[in-house]
């Protein structure tokens, strides 16, 4: 089943993000290579694809996991979580309707 991982950043998270980014992206690549990643990306703090020093306010990941518990465990072990980038993470089941 698909699950949404919605994460909110702590204030001024950009430096922490940049340090933890390679490990964070590696985990996402593993999900992608396993065919389990639907989409992933950050929320820019300003209305721009590249917010520069403004940074980001959080992240969204939609991926397939065996269970809600497995998705939560994966989210809890994310390098952004362990590096203190995220202040809060919500994991919920997700039903994809579109695109078909």
C-alpha positions as CSV (number, residue, x, y, z in Angstrom):
1,X,0.0,0.0,0.0
2,X,1.1,3.6,-0.5
3,X,1.8,5.9,2.4
4,X,2.4,9.7,2.6
5,X,5.2,10.9,4.7
6,X,4.7,14.6,5.4
7,X,7.5,16.3,7.3
8,X,7.8,19.8,8.7
9,X,11.2,21.4,9.1
10,X,12.5,23.1,12.2
11,X,13.2,26.9,11.6
12,X,16.4,27.6,9.8
13,X,16.9,24.0,8.7
14,X,18.9,24.6,5.5
15,X,22.4,24.0,6.9
16,X,21.3,20.8,8.6
17,X,19.5,19.7,5.3
18,X,22.6,20.2,3.2
19,X,24.7,18.1,5.6
20,X,22.2,15.2,5.7
21,X,21.1,15.5,2.1
22,X,23.4,12.8,0.5
23,X,22.3,10.1,3.0
24,X,18.6,11.2,2.6
25,X,18.8,11.0,-1.2
26,X,20.5,7.6,-1.0
27,X,17.6,6.1,0.9
28,X,15.1,7.6,-1.6
29,X,17.2,6.1,-4.5
30,X,16.9,2.7,-2.8
31,X,13.1,3.0,-2.7
32,X,13.1,4.2,-6.3
33,X,15.3,1.3,-7.5
34,X,12.9,-1.1,-5.7
35,X,10.0,0.4,-7.6
36,X,8.4,1.7,-4.4
37,X,8.8,5.4,-4.7
38,X,5.9,7.4,-6.3
39,X,7.2,10.9,-5.6
40,X,9.4,12.9,-3.2
41,X,10.5,16.4,-2.8
42,X,10.8,19.5,-0.5
43,X,8.4,22.4,0.1
44,X,10.3,25.6,-0.8
45,X,9.8,28.4,1.7
46,X,9.2,30.9,-1.1
47,X,7.4,30.6,-4.4
48,X,10.5,29.4,-6.4
49,X,11.9,26.1,-7.6
50,X,15.3,27.2,-6.1
51,X,14.6,29.1,-2.9
52,X,18.3,29.7,-2.3
53,X,19.1,30.7,1.3
54,X,15.3,30.9,2.2
55,X,15.4,27.1,2.3
56,X,12.5,24.7,2.8
57,X,9.7,24.2,5.2
58,X,9.4,20.4,4.9
59,X,9.2,17.4,2.6
60,X,6.7,15.1,1.0
61,X,7.3,11.4,0.2
62,X,4.8,9.0,-1.3
63,X,6.0,5.5,-1.3
64,X,4.9,1.8,-1.0
65,X,5.5,0.0,2.3
66,X,4.2,-3.3,3.7
67,X,2.3,-1.5,6.5
68,X,1.8,1.8,8.3
69,X,4.2,0.6,11.0
70,X,6.9,-0.1,8.3
71,X,6.4,3.3,6.8
72,X,6.6,5.0,10.2
73,X,9.8,3.1,11.0
74,X,11.3,4.1,7.7
75,X,10.4,7.8,8.3
76,X,11.8,7.7,11.8
77,X,15.1,6.5,10.5
78,X,15.4,9.2,7.8
79,X,18.7,11.1,8.0
80,X,16.8,14.4,8.0
81,X,15.0,13.2,11.2
82,X,18.1,12.0,12.9
83,X,20.0,15.2,11.9
84,X,17.3,17.4,13.5
85,X,16.0,18.8,10.2
86,X,12.4,17.7,10.8
87,X,10.3,19.0,13.8
88,X,7.3,16.8,13.0
89,X,6.5,13.9,10.7
90,X,3.1,12.5,9.9
91,X,2.7,9.2,8.1
92,X,-0.7,8.2,6.6
93,X,-2.1,5.6,4.3
94,X,-2.7,6.9,0.8
95,X,-5.0,5.8,-2.0
96,X,-3.8,6.9,-5.4
97,X,-6.7,7.7,-7.8
98,X,-5.1,9.9,-10.5
99,X,-3.3,9.7,-12.8
100,X,-4.5,6.2,-13.6
